[in-house]
């Protein structure tokens, strides 16, 4: 019958319908709908990925040729991790991998080998600028590829990003807490060096590739001493002192460094002394003698002055922090009732003697002795040996002694790992005092 379709005709129609094929993938043309909402693997062309332009590691990777040759012969063994800023068409490297991406781009341009054109990458949804910068800092640190200067600039850049995102200015302690929360273990002493270096030593840092944290730590107190000396002789501001006296020295050293390849902290500081003496119109020998005399006087003060005299540089921030932490320590160990405000005393605190009952508690008694010694108010009874020896305390709080700094960093590591508390034979009272501190 003419109204019926034969079996053969039905088969032909079905076969034609199956040859239509899958619809094209036009998802990338749909703005705002292209990126997966969860971490996932995707395939991208190499020219769709851009390096992270704020990568804190500025120095060229010395192993670039080896990495490129390894990718040429064995392919990319570790997939790149990428993300994409909202509203942008290209992807960026999210957590290290700029070197590998550059090698892949060169290999594709040189060989046109399809192996280097398409990549399977790990995509992570966009979170924030600070998150990406943190990821690169952590990756570079783990690979051991960061110079002191690169890390300092990266940390300061991260500080600026965090402040912009949170709408507040961050002092050292909140910054340390924020970095720890992000997975970056940097203490306030190191953060202070980073901030000082990027603010005051930028000319040197940009030129001297082997500038180290120890170099900066050695220079900072000497330059601060010169600043205090200059301000007793004239009305010059710190900004003008650096711009007019120190900066010309730094520029000269930066210009010489490519030819000499060496940097000497002592010679740099001595050149700054010469520059300041010339600026003040006095013999450099007189300036150096005055600085040595002042240094000798300061070395003979009792240990409490090293702790309580935080405002010597005209900055009361550290003095306020010491006051706050002294009170917090006293409260944590249970002796807050014996600590009283006293504007005329060191650190503006006075500590009263413990009562008999509190004095019998070993942890409280030792904590009281430590705080009293730091405040310069320890008057031991006959035969008492609970206070730290003055020489030991002077060493412990000396910010310019690398061994003291290393000891504090060791203690911080022990506290984070809980290692001291796991050791057998440590008395419970000592652990309690450690916890309170």
C-alpha contacts under 8 A as a table, 3 or more apart, distances in Angstrom:
res1	aa1	res2	aa2	distance
1	X	4	X	5.70
2	X	5	X	7.80
5	X	9	X	6.30
5	X	10	X	6.73
6	X	9	X	5.21
6	X	10	X	6.41
7	X	10	X	5.15
7	X	11	X	6.33
8	X	11	X	5.12
8	X	12	X	6.30
9	X	12	X	5.05
9	X	13	X	6.31
10	X	13	X	5.19
10	X	14	X	6.21
11	X	14	X	5.18
11	X	15	X	6.15
12	X	15	X	5.16
12	X	16	X	6.30
13	X	16	X	5.22
13	X	17	X	6.29
14	X	17	X	5.13
14	X	18	X	6.40
15	X	18	X	5.21
15	X	19	X	6.58
16	X	19	X	5.24
16	X	20	X	7.11
17	X	20	X	5.75
18	X	21	X	6.94
25	X	28	X	7.75
26	X	29	X	5.66
26	X	30	X	7.38
27	X	30	X	5.44
27	X	33	X	7.18
27	X	34	X	5.80
28	X	31	X	7.20
28	X	33	X	7.67
28	X	34	X	5.22
29	X	34	X	7.70
30	X	33	X	5.69
30	X	34	X	6.37
31	X	34	X	6.61
31	X	87	X	7.56
32	X	35	X	7.47
32	X	86	X	7.66
32	X	87	X	7.11
35	X	125	X	7.27
36	X	39	X	7.16
36	X	40	X	7.12
36	X	123	X	7.87
36	X	125	X	6.97
37	X	125	X	6.16
38	X	124	X	6.72
38	X	125	X	6.30
39	X	122	X	7.09
39	X	123	X	5.61
39	X	124	X	4.65
39	X	125	X	6.50
40	X	122	X	5.80
40	X	123	X	5.39
40	X	124	X	6.88
41	X	120	X	6.54
41	X	121	X	5.61
41	X	122	X	4.59
41	X	123	X	5.84
42	X	120	X	5.64
42	X	121	X	5.63
42	X	122	X	6.50
42	X	123	X	6.59
43	X	118	X	6.63
43	X	119	X	5.47
43	X	120	X	4.39
43	X	121	X	6.18
44	X	48	X	6.46
44	X	49	X	7.69
44	X	118	X	5.62
44	X	119	X	5.36
44	X	120	X	6.46
44	X	121	X	7.19
45	X	48	X	5.39
45	X	49	X	7.40
45	X	117	X	5.54
45	X	118	X	4.43
45	X	119	X	6.14
46	X	49	X	5.75
46	X	101	X	7.78
46	X	104	X	7.34
46	X	105	X	6.54
46	X	116	X	7.22
46	X	117	X	5.40
46	X	118	X	5.91
46	X	119	X	6.57
47	X	50	X	7.32
47	X	105	X	7.42
47	X	117	X	7.91
48	X	90	X	5.43
48	X	91	X	6.22
49	X	82	X	7.86
49	X	90	X	5.92
49	X	91	X	4.72
49	X	92	X	5.44
49	X	93	X	7.07
50	X	90	X	6.76
50	X	91	X	6.04
50	X	92	X	4.81
50	X	93	X	6.65
51	X	92	X	5.67
51	X	93	X	5.56
51	X	98	X	5.29
51	X	101	X	7.10
51	X	102	X	7.84
52	X	55	X	5.60
52	X	92	X	5.59
52	X	93	X	5.42
52	X	94	X	7.19
52	X	98	X	6.87
54	X	133	X	7.23
55	X	58	X	7.05
55	X	133	X	7.05
55	X	136	X	6.50
55	X	137	X	7.96
55	X	154	X	7.97
56	X	133	X	7.73
56	X	136	X	7.22
56	X	137	X	6.65
56	X	150	X	5.68
56	X	151	X	6.59
56	X	153	X	6.93
56	X	154	X	4.88
57	X	140	X	7.12
57	X	145	X	7.25
57	X	146	X	5.96
57	X	147	X	7.72
57	X	150	X	5.51
57	X	151	X	7.40
58	X	150	X	6.48
59	X	150	X	7.99
60	X	64	X	7.90
61	X	64	X	5.41
61	X	99	X	7.22
61	X	145	X	7.82
62	X	65	X	7.84
63	X	66	X	5.31
63	X	67	X	6.18
64	X	67	X	5.11
64	X	68	X	6.10
64	X	99	X	6.84
64	X	103	X	7.58
65	X	68	X	5.10
65	X	69	X	6.15
66	X	69	X	5.18
66	X	70	X	6.11
67	X	70	X	5.09
67	X	71	X	6.31
67	X	100	X	7.09
67	X	103	X	7.40
68	X	71	X	5.22
68	X	72	X	6.20
68	X	100	X	7.29
68	X	103	X	5.05
68	X	104	X	7.36
68	X	107	X	7.80
69	X	72	X	4.92
69	X	73	X	6.26
70	X	73	X	5.36
70	X	74	X	5.75
70	X	75	X	7.01
71	X	74	X	5.26
71	X	75	X	4.26
71	X	76	X	5.26
71	X	77	X	7.71
71	X	103	X	7.76
71	X	104	X	7.53
72	X	75	X	5.83
72	X	107	X	7.20
74	X	77	X	7.44
75	X	115	X	7.61
76	X	79	X	6.50
79	X	119	X	7.99
79	X	120	X	6.76
79	X	121	X	5.33
79	X	122	X	6.69
80	X	93	X	7.04
80	X	96	X	7.95
80	X	97	X	6.17
80	X	101	X	7.96
80	X	120	X	7.97
80	X	121	X	5.16
80	X	122	X	6.24
81	X	93	X	6.00
81	X	94	X	5.48
81	X	95	X	6.10
81	X	96	X	7.72
81	X	97	X	7.68
81	X	121	X	5.86
81	X	122	X	4.68
81	X	123	X	5.87
81	X	124	X	7.18
82	X	91	X	6.29
82	X	92	X	5.47
82	X	93	X	4.52
82	X	94	X	4.59
82	X	95	X	7.39
82	X	121	X	6.88
82	X	122	X	6.20
82	X	123	X	5.01
82	X	124	X	6.24
83	X	91	X	5.63
83	X	92	X	5.61
83	X	93	X	6.57
83	X	94	X	5.57
83	X	123	X	5.68
83	X	124	X	5.24
83	X	125	X	5.85
83	X	126	X	5.71
84	X	88	X	6.80
84	X	89	X	7.81
84	X	90	X	6.71
84	X	91	X	4.63
84	X	92	X	5.97
84	X	125	X	7.14
84	X	126	X	5.85
85	X	88	X	5.68
85	X	91	X	7.53
85	X	126	X	6.02
86	X	126	X	7.37
88	X	91	X	7.77
93	X	96	X	6.54
93	X	97	X	6.40
93	X	98	X	6.61
94	X	124	X	7.89
94	X	132	X	5.68
94	X	135	X	6.97
94	X	136	X	7.21
95	X	132	X	6.63
95	X	135	X	4.81
95	X	136	X	4.85
95	X	139	X	6.37
96	X	135	X	7.26
96	X	136	X	5.10
96	X	139	X	5.64
96	X	140	X	6.86
97	X	100	X	5.22
97	X	101	X	6.17
98	X	101	X	5.09
98	X	102	X	6.20
99	X	102	X	5.20
99	X	103	X	6.29
100	X	103	X	5.07
100	X	104	X	6.18
101	X	104	X	5.07
101	X	105	X	6.20
102	X	105	X	5.13
102	X	106	X	6.26
103	X	106	X	5.21
103	X	107	X	6.15
104	X	107	X	5.06
104	X	108	X	6.15
104	X	116	X	5.93
105	X	108	X	5.20
105	X	109	X	6.19
105	X	116	X	7.47
106	X	109	X	5.10
106	X	110	X	6.01
107	X	110	X	5.10
107	X	111	X	5.82
107	X	112	X	7.45
107	X	113	X	7.81
107	X	116	X	6.55
108	X	111	X	5.43
108	X	112	X	4.85
108	X	113	X	6.10
108	X	114	X	7.66
108	X	116	X	5.15
108	X	117	X	6.01
109	X	112	X	5.89
112	X	116	X	7.46
112	X	117	X	7.52
113	X	116	X	5.84
113	X	117	X	7.02
114	X	117	X	5.05
114	X	118	X	6.88
115	X	118	X	6.53
115	X	119	X	7.97
116	X	119	X	7.18
127	X	131	X	6.45
127	X	132	X	7.85
128	X	131	X	5.18
128	X	132	X	6.61
129	X	132	X	5.35
129	X	133	X	6.26
129	X	161	X	7.07
130	X	133	X	5.15
130	X	134	X	5.99
130	X	158	X	6.06
130	X	161	X	5.71
130	X	162	X	6.27
131	X	134	X	5.10
131	X	135	X	6.17
132	X	135	X	5.05
132	X	136	X	6.39
133	X	136	X	5.24
133	X	137	X	6.24
133	X	154	X	7.78
133	X	158	X	6.71
134	X	137	X	5.03
134	X	138	X	6.16
134	X	158	X	7.22
134	X	182	X	7.19
134	X	184	X	7.88
135	X	138	X	5.25
135	X	139	X	6.13
136	X	139	X	5.05
136	X	140	X	6.01
137	X	140	X	5.30
137	X	141	X	6.02
137	X	151	X	7.46
137	X	154	X	7.05
138	X	141	X	5.09
138	X	142	X	6.10
138	X	183	X	7.69
138	X	184	X	6.89
139	X	142	X	5.23
139	X	143	X	6.36
140	X	143	X	5.16
140	X	144	X	6.17
140	X	145	X	5.40
140	X	146	X	6.07
141	X	144	X	5.01
141	X	145	X	6.25
141	X	146	X	6.01
142	X	145	X	7.84
146	X	149	X	7.99
146	X	150	X	5.98
146	X	151	X	5.95
147	X	150	X	5.23
147	X	151	X	6.21
147	X	209	X	7.56
147	X	210	X	7.31
147	X	211	X	7.94
147	X	212	X	7.63
148	X	151	X	5.24
148	X	152	X	6.03
148	X	210	X	7.96
148	X	211	X	6.72
148	X	212	X	5.48
148	X	213	X	6.05
149	X	152	X	5.03
149	X	153	X	6.14
149	X	197	X	8.00
149	X	205	X	5.80
149	X	206	X	7.65
149	X	209	X	7.74
149	X	211	X	6.85
149	X	212	X	7.48
150	X	153	X	5.26
150	X	154	X	6.07
151	X	154	X	4.93
151	X	155	X	6.02
152	X	155	X	5.22
152	X	156	X	6.17
152	X	191	X	7.99
152	X	194	X	4.63
152	X	195	X	7.30
152	X	197	X	7.47
152	X	198	X	6.89
153	X	156	X	5.19
153	X	157	X	6.00
153	X	194	X	7.36
153	X	198	X	6.47
154	X	157	X	5.06
154	X	158	X	6.10
155	X	158	X	4.98
155	X	159	X	6.16
155	X	191	X	8.00
155	X	194	X	7.46
156	X	159	X	4.94
156	X	160	X	6.39
156	X	194	X	7.11
156	X	195	X	6.63
156	X	198	X	7.68
157	X	160	X	5.15
157	X	161	X	6.35
158	X	161	X	5.01
158	X	162	X	6.10
159	X	162	X	5.19
159	X	163	X	6.13
159	X	170	X	7.53
159	X	175	X	7.16
160	X	163	X	5.12
160	X	164	X	6.14
161	X	164	X	5.09
161	X	165	X	6.11
162	X	165	X	5.10
162	X	166	X	5.92
163	X	166	X	5.18
163	X	167	X	5.49
163	X	168	X	5.19
163	X	169	X	5.56
163	X	170	X	6.56
164	X	167	X	5.18
164	X	168	X	7.08
170	X	173	X	7.95
170	X	174	X	5.93
170	X	175	X	5.67
171	X	174	X	5.81
171	X	175	X	6.04
172	X	175	X	5.04
172	X	176	X	6.03
172	X	188	X	5.73
172	X	191	X	6.88
172	X	192	X	7.26
173	X	176	X	5.09
173	X	177	X	6.36
173	X	188	X	6.40
174	X	177	X	5.07
174	X	178	X	6.11
175	X	178	X	5.03
175	X	179	X	6.12
176	X	179	X	5.20
176	X	180	X	6.16
176	X	185	X	7.95
176	X	186	X	6.42
176	X	187	X	6.10
176	X	188	X	6.12
176	X	191	X	7.71
177	X	180	X	5.15
177	X	181	X	6.25
178	X	181	X	5.12
178	X	182	X	6.46
179	X	182	X	5.02
179	X	183	X	6.34
179	X	184	X	5.08
179	X	185	X	6.78
179	X	186	X	7.12
180	X	183	X	5.03
180	X	184	X	5.00
180	X	185	X	5.34
180	X	186	X	7.22
181	X	184	X	7.38
186	X	190	X	6.47
186	X	191	X	6.72
187	X	190	X	5.51
187	X	191	X	6.24
188	X	191	X	4.85
188	X	192	X	6.02
189	X	192	X	5.14
189	X	193	X	6.52
190	X	193	X	5.04
190	X	194	X	6.26
191	X	194	X	4.97
191	X	195	X	6.20
192	X	195	X	5.20
192	X	196	X	6.10
193	X	196	X	5.11
193	X	197	X	5.92
193	X	213	X	7.24
193	X	216	X	6.72
193	X	217	X	6.64
194	X	197	X	5.20
194	X	198	X	6.17
195	X	198	X	5.37
195	X	199	X	6.00
196	X	199	X	5.22
196	X	200	X	5.71
196	X	201	X	7.26
196	X	220	X	7.78
197	X	200	X	5.45
197	X	201	X	4.78
197	X	202	X	6.50
197	X	205	X	7.42
197	X	216	X	6.72
198	X	201	X	5.82
198	X	202	X	5.20
198	X	205	X	7.60
199	X	202	X	6.39
200	X	242	X	7.42
201	X	204	X	5.40
201	X	205	X	6.02
201	X	250	X	7.78
202	X	205	X	4.96
202	X	206	X	5.96
203	X	206	X	5.47
203	X	207	X	6.59
203	X	247	X	7.66
203	X	250	X	6.19
203	X	251	X	6.38
203	X	254	X	6.88
204	X	207	X	5.35
204	X	208	X	5.61
204	X	211	X	7.88
204	X	250	X	5.85
204	X	251	X	7.35
204	X	253	X	7.49
204	X	254	X	5.83
205	X	208	X	5.50
205	X	209	X	7.06
205	X	211	X	6.50
206	X	209	X	7.30
207	X	254	X	5.38
207	X	255	X	7.93
207	X	257	X	7.20
208	X	211	X	5.53
208	X	254	X	6.65
208	X	257	X	6.61
208	X	263	X	7.12
210	X	263	X	7.87
211	X	215	X	6.39
211	X	216	X	7.67
211	X	263	X	7.61
212	X	215	X	5.09
212	X	216	X	6.55
213	X	216	X	5.18
213	X	217	X	6.04
214	X	217	X	4.90
214	X	218	X	6.03
214	X	402	X	7.96
215	X	218	X	5.21
215	X	219	X	6.21
215	X	265	X	6.21
216	X	219	X	5.06
216	X	220	X	5.97
217	X	220	X	5.53
217	X	221	X	7.42
217	X	400	X	7.11
218	X	221	X	6.58
218	X	222	X	7.17
218	X	265	X	7.42
218	X	400	X	6.95
219	X	222	X	5.34
219	X	223	X	6.05
219	X	265	X	6.66
219	X	269	X	6.87
220	X	223	X	5.27
220	X	224	X	6.05
221	X	224	X	4.91
221	X	225	X	6.05
221	X	400	X	7.38
222	X	225	X	5.06
222	X	226	X	6.34
222	X	269	X	7.02
223	X	226	X	5.01
223	X	227	X	6.13
223	X	269	X	7.22
224	X	227	X	4.89
224	X	228	X	6.25
224	X	313	X	7.26
225	X	228	X	5.19
225	X	229	X	6.18
225	X	291	X	7.44
226	X	229	X	5.00
226	X	230	X	6.03
226	X	273	X	7.25
226	X	276	X	7.77
226	X	291	X	7.97
227	X	230	X	5.12
227	X	231	X	6.20
227	X	238	X	6.75
227	X	241	X	7.32
228	X	231	X	5.16
228	X	232	X	6.35
228	X	313	X	7.06
229	X	232	X	5.25
229	X	233	X	6.50
229	X	291	X	7.71
230	X	233	X	5.17
230	X	234	X	5.98
230	X	235	X	7.93
230	X	236	X	7.08
230	X	276	X	7.47
230	X	280	X	7.77
231	X	234	X	5.15
231	X	235	X	5.69
231	X	236	X	6.05
231	X	237	X	7.36
232	X	235	X	7.64
233	X	280	X	7.53
234	X	280	X	7.84
236	X	240	X	6.27
236	X	241	X	6.30
237	X	240	X	5.22
237	X	241	X	6.07
238	X	241	X	4.99
238	X	242	X	6.31
239	X	242	X	5.39
239	X	243	X	6.14
240	X	243	X	4.94
240	X	244	X	5.70
240	X	245	X	7.84
241	X	244	X	5.43
241	X	245	X	5.43
241	X	246	X	6.69
242	X	245	X	5.54
242	X	246	X	4.67
242	X	247	X	5.52
243	X	246	X	6.37
243	X	247	X	5.19
243	X	248	X	7.57
244	X	247	X	6.42
244	X	248	X	6.99
245	X	248	X	6.21
245	X	249	X	7.21
245	X	272	X	7.04
245	X	275	X	5.70
245	X	276	X	6.01
245	X	279	X	7.12
246	X	249	X	5.30
246	X	250	X	6.36
246	X	272	X	5.69
246	X	275	X	7.13
246	X	276	X	7.88
247	X	250	X	4.95
247	X	251	X	6.11
248	X	251	X	5.12
248	X	252	X	6.26
249	X	252	X	5.26
249	X	253	X	6.33
249	X	268	X	7.47
249	X	271	X	6.65
249	X	272	X	6.49
249	X	275	X	7.61
250	X	253	X	5.19
250	X	254	X	6.04
250	X	268	X	7.78
251	X	254	X	4.99
251	X	255	X	6.16
252	X	255	X	5.16
252	X	256	X	6.29
253	X	256	X	5.07
253	X	257	X	5.98
253	X	268	X	7.82
254	X	257	X	5.25
254	X	258	X	7.63
255	X	258	X	6.77
256	X	259	X	5.57
256	X	260	X	6.21
257	X	260	X	5.07
257	X	261	X	5.09
257	X	262	X	6.24
257	X	263	X	7.04
258	X	261	X	5.51
264	X	267	X	5.44
264	X	268	X	6.27
265	X	268	X	5.09
265	X	269	X	6.21
266	X	269	X	5.27
266	X	270	X	6.11
267	X	270	X	5.05
267	X	271	X	6.09
268	X	271	X	5.13
268	X	272	X	6.35
269	X	272	X	4.99
269	X	273	X	6.30
270	X	273	X	4.95
270	X	274	X	6.34
271	X	274	X	5.05
271	X	275	X	6.17
272	X	275	X	4.95
272	X	276	X	6.10
273	X	276	X	5.17
273	X	277	X	6.11
273	X	284	X	6.81
273	X	287	X	7.57
273	X	288	X	7.56
274	X	277	X	5.17
274	X	278	X	6.18
274	X	284	X	5.73
275	X	278	X	5.19
275	X	279	X	6.18
276	X	279	X	4.91
276	X	280	X	6.13
277	X	280	X	5.13
277	X	281	X	5.92
277	X	282	X	5.31
277	X	283	X	6.06
277	X	284	X	5.11
277	X	287	X	6.55
278	X	281	X	4.97
278	X	282	X	6.36
278	X	283	X	7.47
278	X	284	X	7.54
282	X	286	X	7.12
282	X	287	X	7.45
283	X	286	X	5.41
283	X	287	X	6.69
284	X	287	X	5.03
284	X	288	X	6.17
285	X	288	X	5.14
285	X	289	X	6.04
286	X	289	X	5.10
286	X	290	X	6.16
287	X	290	X	5.21
287	X	291	X	6.26
288	X	291	X	5.04
288	X	292	X	6.09
289	X	292	X	5.11
289	X	293	X	6.11
290	X	293	X	5.14
290	X	294	X	6.19
291	X	294	X	5.15
291	X	295	X	6.08
292	X	295	X	4.95
292	X	296	X	6.11
293	X	296	X	5.11
293	X	297	X	6.28
294	X	297	X	5.12
294	X	298	X	6.23
295	X	298	X	5.13
295	X	299	X	6.14
296	X	299	X	5.14
296	X	300	X	6.58
297	X	300	X	5.39
297	X	301	X	6.89
298	X	301	X	5.45
301	X	305	X	6.44
301	X	306	X	7.83
302	X	305	X	5.87
302	X	306	X	7.52
302	X	376	X	7.53
302	X	390	X	7.11
302	X	394	X	7.58
303	X	306	X	5.46
303	X	307	X	6.98
303	X	373	X	7.98
303	X	374	X	6.95
303	X	376	X	7.28
303	X	390	X	6.01
303	X	391	X	7.59
303	X	393	X	6.03
303	X	394	X	4.74
303	X	397	X	7.88
304	X	307	X	5.22
304	X	308	X	5.84
304	X	346	X	7.58
304	X	373	X	6.83
304	X	374	X	4.87
304	X	375	X	5.32
304	X	376	X	4.83
305	X	308	X	5.04
305	X	309	X	5.27
305	X	346	X	7.64
305	X	376	X	7.70
306	X	309	X	5.75
306	X	310	X	7.58
306	X	394	X	7.17
306	X	397	X	6.72
306	X	398	X	7.06
307	X	310	X	6.57
307	X	374	X	6.74
307	X	375	X	7.83
307	X	397	X	6.63
308	X	319	X	6.95
308	X	322	X	7.79
308	X	346	X	5.61
308	X	347	X	5.03
308	X	374	X	7.86
308	X	375	X	7.01
309	X	312	X	5.90
309	X	319	X	7.42
309	X	346	X	7.88
309	X	347	X	7.67
310	X	313	X	7.41
310	X	315	X	7.32
310	X	316	X	6.85
310	X	318	X	5.78
310	X	319	X	5.04
311	X	314	X	5.03
311	X	315	X	4.97
311	X	316	X	5.00
311	X	317	X	7.86
311	X	318	X	7.21
311	X	319	X	6.20
312	X	315	X	7.17
315	X	318	X	6.91
315	X	319	X	7.85
316	X	319	X	5.09
316	X	320	X	6.18
317	X	320	X	5.22
317	X	321	X	6.26
318	X	321	X	4.94
318	X	322	X	6.13
319	X	322	X	5.11
319	X	323	X	6.24
319	X	347	X	6.88
320	X	323	X	5.08
320	X	324	X	6.18
321	X	324	X	5.07
321	X	325	X	6.05
322	X	325	X	5.13
322	X	326	X	5.95
322	X	347	X	7.42
323	X	326	X	5.19
323	X	327	X	6.36
323	X	347	X	6.12
323	X	348	X	7.41
323	X	349	X	7.63
324	X	327	X	5.32
324	X	328	X	6.17
325	X	328	X	4.83
325	X	329	X	5.94
326	X	329	X	5.10
326	X	330	X	6.22
326	X	371	X	7.48
327	X	330	X	5.06
327	X	331	X	6.12
327	X	336	X	6.79
327	X	339	X	7.41
328	X	331	X	5.09
328	X	332	X	6.05
329	X	332	X	5.12
329	X	333	X	6.29
329	X	436	X	6.30
329	X	437	X	5.96
330	X	333	X	5.46
330	X	334	X	6.09
330	X	335	X	4.97
330	X	336	X	4.65
330	X	339	X	7.27
330	X	367	X	7.93
330	X	368	X	7.90
331	X	334	X	5.15
331	X	335	X	5.92
331	X	336	X	4.53
332	X	335	X	7.80
332	X	336	X	7.94
332	X	436	X	5.42
332	X	437	X	7.91
333	X	336	X	7.86
333	X	363	X	7.62
333	X	364	X	6.13
333	X	367	X	7.15
333	X	433	X	7.16
333	X	436	X	5.27
333	X	437	X	7.91
334	X	337	X	7.81
334	X	364	X	6.84
335	X	338	X	5.59
335	X	339	X	7.15
335	X	364	X	6.88
335	X	368	X	7.25
336	X	339	X	5.42
337	X	340	X	7.63
338	X	351	X	5.57
338	X	352	X	4.94
338	X	353	X	7.00
338	X	354	X	6.95
339	X	349	X	6.69
339	X	350	X	5.77
339	X	351	X	4.49
339	X	352	X	6.31
340	X	349	X	5.69
340	X	350	X	5.19
340	X	351	X	6.26
340	X	352	X	7.74
341	X	348	X	5.86
341	X	349	X	4.64
341	X	350	X	6.12
342	X	345	X	5.45
342	X	348	X	4.77
342	X	349	X	4.79
342	X	350	X	5.62
343	X	346	X	7.93
343	X	347	X	7.82
343	X	348	X	4.37
343	X	349	X	6.95
344	X	348	X	6.17
345	X	348	X	4.91
345	X	349	X	5.81
345	X	350	X	6.40
346	X	349	X	6.35
346	X	350	X	7.90
346	X	375	X	5.82
346	X	376	X	7.22
347	X	375	X	6.93
349	X	375	X	7.58
350	X	375	X	7.79
350	X	377	X	7.76
351	X	372	X	6.46
351	X	377	X	7.32
354	X	357	X	7.94
354	X	358	X	5.92
354	X	359	X	5.53
354	X	365	X	7.72
354	X	368	X	7.86
355	X	358	X	5.40
355	X	359	X	5.94
356	X	359	X	5.06
356	X	360	X	6.37
357	X	360	X	5.39
357	X	361	X	7.14
358	X	361	X	5.40
358	X	364	X	6.64
358	X	365	X	6.97
359	X	362	X	7.23
359	X	364	X	6.91
359	X	365	X	5.13
360	X	365	X	6.97
361	X	364	X	5.45
361	X	365	X	5.95
362	X	365	X	5.10
362	X	366	X	6.06
362	X	429	X	6.41
363	X	366	X	5.35
363	X	367	X	6.09
363	X	429	X	5.30
363	X	430	X	6.53
363	X	432	X	6.39
363	X	433	X	5.15
364	X	367	X	5.10
364	X	368	X	5.98
364	X	433	X	7.41
365	X	368	X	5.08
365	X	369	X	6.24
366	X	369	X	5.04
366	X	370	X	6.20
366	X	386	X	6.40
366	X	387	X	7.66
366	X	433	X	7.53
367	X	370	X	5.12
367	X	371	X	6.21
367	X	433	X	6.48
368	X	371	X	5.24
368	X	372	X	5.97
369	X	372	X	5.12
369	X	373	X	6.03
369	X	378	X	6.70
369	X	386	X	6.26
369	X	387	X	5.21
369	X	388	X	7.97
370	X	373	X	5.18
370	X	374	X	6.26
370	X	387	X	6.02
370	X	388	X	6.83
371	X	374	X	5.08
371	X	375	X	6.20
372	X	375	X	5.08
372	X	376	X	6.10
372	X	377	X	5.01
372	X	378	X	4.86
373	X	376	X	4.94
373	X	377	X	5.89
373	X	378	X	4.97
373	X	387	X	6.37
373	X	388	X	7.17
374	X	377	X	7.69
374	X	393	X	7.94
375	X	378	X	7.74
378	X	387	X	7.32
380	X	383	X	7.80
380	X	384	X	5.62
380	X	385	X	7.44
380	X	386	X	7.89
380	X	387	X	7.54
381	X	384	X	5.41
384	X	387	X	7.91
385	X	388	X	7.77
388	X	392	X	6.65
388	X	393	X	6.22
389	X	392	X	5.28
389	X	393	X	6.24
390	X	393	X	5.11
390	X	394	X	6.00
391	X	394	X	5.08
391	X	395	X	6.27
392	X	395	X	5.17
392	X	396	X	6.10
393	X	396	X	4.88
393	X	397	X	6.31
394	X	397	X	5.59
394	X	398	X	6.10
395	X	398	X	5.23
395	X	401	X	7.38
395	X	404	X	6.39
396	X	404	X	5.53
397	X	404	X	7.29
398	X	401	X	5.66
398	X	404	X	6.75
399	X	402	X	7.85
399	X	404	X	7.49
399	X	405	X	6.98
401	X	404	X	5.34
401	X	405	X	6.46
402	X	405	X	5.06
402	X	406	X	6.11
403	X	406	X	5.00
403	X	407	X	6.19
404	X	407	X	5.04
404	X	408	X	6.37
405	X	408	X	5.17
405	X	409	X	6.24
406	X	409	X	5.09
406	X	410	X	6.16
407	X	410	X	5.00
407	X	411	X	6.28
408	X	411	X	5.05
408	X	412	X	6.18
409	X	412	X	5.01
409	X	413	X	6.17
410	X	413	X	5.07
410	X	414	X	6.19
411	X	414	X	5.00
411	X	415	X	6.18
412	X	415	X	5.12
412	X	416	X	6.24
413	X	416	X	5.16
413	X	417	X	6.20
414	X	417	X	5.24
414	X	418	X	5.69
414	X	419	X	5.23
414	X	420	X	6.06
415	X	418	X	5.04
415	X	419	X	6.92
415	X	420	X	7.25
418	X	421	X	5.54
418	X	422	X	6.54
419	X	422	X	5.22
419	X	423	X	6.60
420	X	423	X	5.41
420	X	426	X	7.86
421	X	424	X	7.97
421	X	426	X	7.16
421	X	431	X	6.53
423	X	426	X	6.42
426	X	430	X	6.92
426	X	431	X	7.05
427	X	430	X	5.35
427	X	431	X	6.47
428	X	431	X	5.08
428	X	432	X	6.14
429	X	432	X	4.97
429	X	433	X	6.30
430	X	433	X	5.12
430	X	434	X	6.16
431	X	434	X	4.93
431	X	435	X	6.11
432	X	435	X	5.03
432	X	436	X	6.21
433	X	436	X	5.04
433	X	437	X	6.22
434	X	437	X	5.16
